[in-house]
Amino acid sequence: MFLNTDSVSWRSEYHGVMCRNIHTLFNFEPPATQDEVRDAALQYVRKISGFTKPSQANEETFARAVEEVTAATQRLVDGLVTTAAPKDREVEAARRRARAEKRFATA
């Protein structure tokens, strides 16, 4: 998980492992948090750019892209509508864990 506080430099957010999956953020109860939306945006920008941590020459562009993708993602999630019942986060997390256990089980 990345730190997202005012007391931490934005550069410290980019240390860590590149995530392989961006999870669905729409139609969950409780709704996606700002941190989850920002984390998804960071994952997206990392994937598209190929950088886990950008060079100093690319830091500003990278950070701006994360902010723009965060804003666009929040607008999207806020604007979507559905008649489907909200998904339960714990149930979905359990399903992901079960799929991972089956996928990565040793024979």
Order of alpha helices (4+ residues) and beta strands (2+ residues): beta-alpha-alpha-beta-alpha
